[in-house]
Every structure is written in structure tokens, then in C-alpha cells.
Amino acid sequence: MRISFSILILMCFCTQSNVFAQKDITTFGIQYKPIVPNRLIGTYDQKFDSDPFYSTVQQTLGHSFGMVIRRGFTNTLSIETGINYTQRNFKVNYDVPDSGFSGNSTVGLVAYEIPIQGLVYIQLSDALFLNASFGFSLNYFASDVQVKEYIRLSENFQFEGARRSLFQVAALVNVGFEYRTKNMGYFYLGSSYNLPVSDFYTFAVSYEYQGGNDLSIDNIRGSYLTIDLRYFFHEEKETNAQRKQRKRKK
């Protein structure tokens, strides 16, 4: 009920406010999004225990960067797409208390992302806008990964990550503020939540020793939060005369 009431209030506010989404303008931009590990939103850590071997996989700071294309369709709605390079970083901690062995390693998962999002704008002042968006992204994960940490002869810790599939879909939610200048483009600061619709990797962590190994395997969802920094280049609105002339040339 609270969520539905909040959405209703937002719709009423949008209706009464001077809201527009740059109708008939196609804008190009660049963006950088640090992936921020936290315990409140997104996957932070996951335990992989197999007594007497204990391990934790913890998300660390990652990054995503790429290009954005925005198209205004009406006075209240725009759509965005583009392509991003994303690197997810994880720290793997190993511990065998009975033997006194411990260690850690790092691993990076590379993906290429094509997002599609619908945006709504609320004008807060002459140049400042609040926007919210929702959509999906198609993600391609580049490869499986493997890391091995040697303890001594015939003993080691090992981590393996296997893709659940080459292509996966994730839901995207974004909110932020945009400052628009007349001639220098748009500057944007916001935050996004990326939620894969299914587990995206299978992680396996093991302690291998002479005569055997202790192994723990589990799937990981891999949701995450980002801080979004964007810059959109200045674009002039296409007039009706220019649009007609462009169509005649075709």
C-alpha cells in the first residue's frame, strides 16, 4: 500500500509540475559508474563453508563506463540506451583453522551491457531536474574465471567462477538529478540498482591437499548499487522545416 500510494503521489506531482523530456531531441553522452559494495542494497558477501575449510566471497569496488543515447518522445517521457563495459571485482578469503592456513585472492568478472530504460523528468528549477527511470539490460559475460593460491607443495586454495549462460537479463532502477546548461550540455549525478533476474555465476571454492580436497559450491545473484556520473553533449532541437528537408533528401 505504501508503495502504491507513493507512486500515486509522484504521478500527481508530475501532472501538476512543469515536466518535459526534451521532445524530438536525440542526445549523446558518456558515463562512469563506480560499483559501490554495501550491506544495505545488493550482494555484499556470501559464505562458502565446508568444515574444516571456511571461505567468504566479498564484493569490492568495481566500475562501469560507456556511452549513452537518449531520445525524447513526448513532453514527459524519454528513452535511453547505449553500451557499457562493466568489471565486477570480488575478494575471496580462505581459512583452515585446524591447520593454521589462511589466504585471500581477488577476481574480476567482465561483462558488456546494453541497457534500455524509460525516463520521467520533474523540473525543480530553471536548470535542475529530478529524473527516475526503470528498464532492463542485456548482459554478455566474457568468460569463466579461475584463481589458485599455493600454500606449499601439494596444497592450495582454488576459486572458480562459471557463467550460468552467455547472455543474461537484469532489471534496472535509477534516480538522480540533472543540471542542464544552455550551451555546455547536461551534467548528471544519480544512483542505479542492478538486479539480475536469475543467478549469473556459479562459484566454487576449495582447499586442495594431498589425498583429497574440501569443496563448497553455490550460485550467486550478483545484484549491485552504482553511483552514476554522466555528461550529455549539447544538442539543438530539430525544427519542423529541418525535419521536412531531411525527409526530402532521403
N, C-alpha and C positions, 0 to 999 in steps of 0.2 A: 504494500500500500504506500509506504513512504516513497519508494522509487517511482511509482506511477504518479503520485502527487507532485513530486519534484519535476518530472517530465512535463506534466500539465502546466506547472508554473513557468517553466522555461519556454514552452510553446506560446503561452500568453505574452510573456515578456518579448519574445521575438516578434510577435504580431504587432505589439504596440511600439516597438523601437524602430529606429531608422536602420534597418538591416539591408545590406546589399552584398553581393558576392562578385562584383566586377563583371557584370553580364557582357558576354561576347569578347572577353579578353583572354588570351592564352598567355600564361606567364611561365617562364623557365627559372628554376632556382637550383641551388646547391644546399646540401645539408650535412651536418655531422651530429651523430647521436652517441654519446657515451652510454654504455650499458652499465647501470648502477646496481650492484648487488645490495640487497636489503632483506630484512626478515619480515617486512610487512606485506610487500607485493612481489609476487614472482617466486621462482625456485631459488632458495639460498644454499642449502646443503642437503645432502642425503647420505644416510649411513649404509655401509656395505660391510656387515659383520658376519664372520664365520669362525666362531670360537675355536682356537685361541687367537685368531687373527681378526683385527679390527681396522676398518678403513672408513674415511669420510671423503666424499667428493663435494667440494665447495665452489660455488660460482664466484669469480673475481671480476675485476673491471675489464670490460670489453669495449668494442667500438663498432659503429656502423656509419658509412658515409656513401654518398651518391648524388644523383640528380633527381629533381622533382619537376613535373609538368602539371600545371593547374589550368583548368578551363572553367570559366564562369558560364553557367547555363541560364540561370534566372537571377532575379534580384535577391534571392535568399539561398541559393544553392550553387556550389561549385563541386568539381570532382578533381581528384589528384591521382596521379600515377607516377611511375619512374622506375629506377633500378638502383639497388643498394648492394654494396659489399659489406658483409657482416662477419665479424670474428667474435665467437663466444669463447671465453677463457675460463678454465677450471683449475683448481688446485686439488691434488689428490694426496691425502695424508694416510700413511701406513703405520701400523703399530702391532707388534707381537710382544705383549708384556712378559710372558713367561720366558722368552729368550732375550729380552732387553733390546730387541731390534726395532727401530723406527726410521721413518724417512718420509720424503714428500717429493712430488713431481708436478709439473704443470703441463697442460694440454690445451690446444686451441682447435675449435671447430669452425670451419669456414663455410659460409653459405652465401648464395646470391638471391636477392629478394625482389619481387615485383609486387608492390602494393597497389591496391585500388581502394580509395576512400571517398565518401561523400562528406562535404563540409557545410556547416551553417555558421554565419557570422552575426555577431551582435556589436553594433557600433557604440563604443563607450565615450569617445570624444571625436574631434575633427580628424585625428590621425590614428587613434588607438582602437583596436578591435579585439574582441574576445571571440575565439572560434572553437568549435567542437566538431569532432569527426568520428566516424565509425566505418569499418570496412574489413577487408581481408587481404592477405598476401599469399602469393605462391612462392615457396622457398625451395631452392635446389641446394642440397648439401654436397660439398665437393668430394669427400672421401671418408673412409673409415680411418681411425687413428689407433696408434699403439705406442706405449711408453714402457720402458723397462728400467728399473733401478737395481743395480747389482749391490748386494750386501757383501758377499765373499764368494769364493769358488763354490759352485753348485747351489747357491742360494740367491734369490732375487725377489723383488716386488714387481708386479706387472699390472698395467692398466690397458684395457682395450675398449674402444667405443665403436659400435657397428650401427650404421644407418638403418632405421626401420624401413625406409623407402627413399628413393632418389628425390622425389617431389613430395612436399607436404604443404598443408594449408594452415594458416594461423589467423585468428581474429585480432583486429587492431582497434584500439580505442585511444583517442588523443584529445587533449585540451591545451590551449595556450593563448598567448597574446601576440598580436601583430601590430607593429608600428609602420605606417605607410607614409612615405615621403612623396612629394610631387615629382621629383626628378631623379632621385637616388635609389629607387626600388623599395622593397619591403624587408623589414627585419622581424624575425620571429623567434620567440622563446616559449617552449612548452614542454610537455611530457607525454610519453606514449606507453601503453601497456600492450605487450605482445603475448598472446595466449595460443599456443599450438592446439589444434583440435584433437590431437592424439599424441602419444609418446613419440618423440622424434629420434631418440637413440637408445640402444641397449648398452649399458656399461657393465663390464666385468672386471673385478679387482681380485688379485690373487697373491698369495705368498707361496712361492715355489722353493722346495728344498729337496735334498737328496732322499729319494724314496717316496715322495708324494707332494701334494700341494693343498692349500686351503683356498677355496674359491667362493666368491659371492657375486651373483648376477642379478640385475634389476633393470627395469626400464625407467627412463627419466622424461618428464614432460617438458622441462626447459623453458617455462614462461619467464619473462623478464621485463624490467622497467627501464626506460631511457629518458635522458634529458635531451630535448630536441633544439638544435640551433640551426636556423635556416636563413638564407638570403635569397630573395627573388629579384631578378633584374627588372628594371623599369620597362614597361610596355605601353604603347599608346593604343587606345580603343579604336577598332576599325569602324569607320563611318559607313553609312548605307551606300554612298557613292563609291567608296573604295571596294566594298563587298561586291557591288554590281560589276565594277570594272574587272575585278579578279575573276568573276564567274565568266565574263565575256572572253577573257584570254584563254580560259580552258576550252 
